[in-house]
Amino acid sequence: MNYPAQKSSLIHTLGFKRVYPSVLIQLNLTQLPQVKRLEEAIEKLIEILPQIACGYDFTENCFYPVTEKILQVIDTKVNIYDTELDFLHQPQVKIYLRQQGDTGELIMMGSHIFSDASGFKQLLYALIALYNGAEASELGENQWEIMDVYRSFKQKTSSVSRSDLSEPLNLPFASNQGEKTYKMANRITLSVEELVKLKAHGKQRGFSLNDSLLAGYMRFLAKYNPTHSEIQLACPTDTRQFLAEDKGLRIGNYTARYNPIVSLTHHEPFWQSVAKVHEEMALLKRNREFIESIQPLLSDSAQSLDEIRAALKQTYHPRKISYTNMMTIDEKRLNFEDAQVVDAFMSGSFRKTPGYQVCFNTFRQQLNLVCTVEGSQENQRQAMNYLFEIKQELLTGLEEE
């Protein structure tokens, strides 16, 4: 039996050659969960979400059953990030368990064709609930119909327009021609104390944490793109927020994106930059500019899949340099009965250099800055250094009165 994909799945089939659409969640645990018990929980999850045990048919935009297992126990020495993902022929979710001395790791790699990051957090919470003894019937059906969300918009067009095809941003990366390349998840953090201060400094000025993070990243990019009079980034947003009531599971692709354009410099005061970002984002939110990015999905006219993909390339094309804020990982919903989570982080797709994406998310009031990169050893070093530079931009805000 085949299962129709959402129309929004088409967004994440646009740039296979440049960016393979995936979501990464990694948990560090006091010990590994029991393999047999986790396998049983996965079988229960498949009852609710049969698509996760399926490959993806690009031509028909649907999921079809495959036999490969979702769960795999791996050797300590394996660089699991470097696994070749193939969501066309393999399950939409891959879960890896790895023993690390007395502790354990659970690494989930999911298909962005199937779901966005918010959906994968829901999926992980559901899996852990099933492991801890919940029944599939207690979690209810997954609400898959995306038009339920799109119909919640009070308008079908935006009165503010921002082109999605602006001049591309660049970051300097060493050539890796002739070098061995590999995938790696690079991560640093802002401490609890630093994040609390950053939030407090922003709040007293009327700014959100996202305003500060976006401004810090834009300032970093402005330093390496001095000829750009403006910095434009895509800023993803979760359209589930527009439902009057959103209870139960809603795992799938519900992401749209704003396209803020801000004129700022690396040298101006940090909070001046944040004020500009805040003003721009407030304007875009008031006018629901994100609707532009998914306009081809809102049409009621009959269109072929190729026609929809062609239209989406004009409104939602993959960016070479990108930003995403995956918000908070809920520690209260993460613990297995026999294995406690001590650390967690998330990220998006692995970017081939000179592409780059920074992913922000928080766990236990600690801010993760993550970039998942495919490149040479030197490229990985550069990618990590860029994370430190972005962090320094954020810390600049703590130094200003």
Salt bridges, closest charged atoms under 4 A:
GLU40 OE2 - LYS36 NZ 2.63
GLU68 OE2 - LYS94 NZ 2.35
ASP86 OD2 - HIS89 ND1 2.90
GLU105 OE1 - ARG98 NH2 2.87
ASP116 OD1 - ARG240 NH2 2.98
GLU135 OE2 - LYS44 NZ 3.62
ASP148 OD1 - ARG151 NH2 2.88
ASP164 OD2 - ARG257 NH2 3.14
ASP164 OD2 - HIS317 ND1 2.69
ASP164 OD1 - ARG319 NH2 2.85
GLU167 OE2 - HIS228 NE2 3.93
GLU193 OE2 - LYS197 NZ 3.43
ASP211 OD2 - HIS278 ND1 2.75
ASP238 OD1 - ARG240 NH1 2.94
GLU245 OE2 - LYS247 NZ 3.40
ASP246 OD1 - ARG250 NE 3.18
GLU268 OE1 - LYS276 NZ 2.98
GLU280 OE2 - ARG162 NE 2.79
GLU331 OE1 - ARG364 NE 3.05
GLU337 OE1 - ARG37 NH2 2.58
ASP338 OD2 - ARG37 NH1 3.98
ASP343 OD2 - ARG187 NH1 2.75
GLU378 OE2 - ARG381 NH2 2.46
GLU389 OE1 - LYS223 NZ 2.69
GLU393 OE1 - ARG219 NE 2.86
GLU393 OE2 - HIS266 ND1 2.79
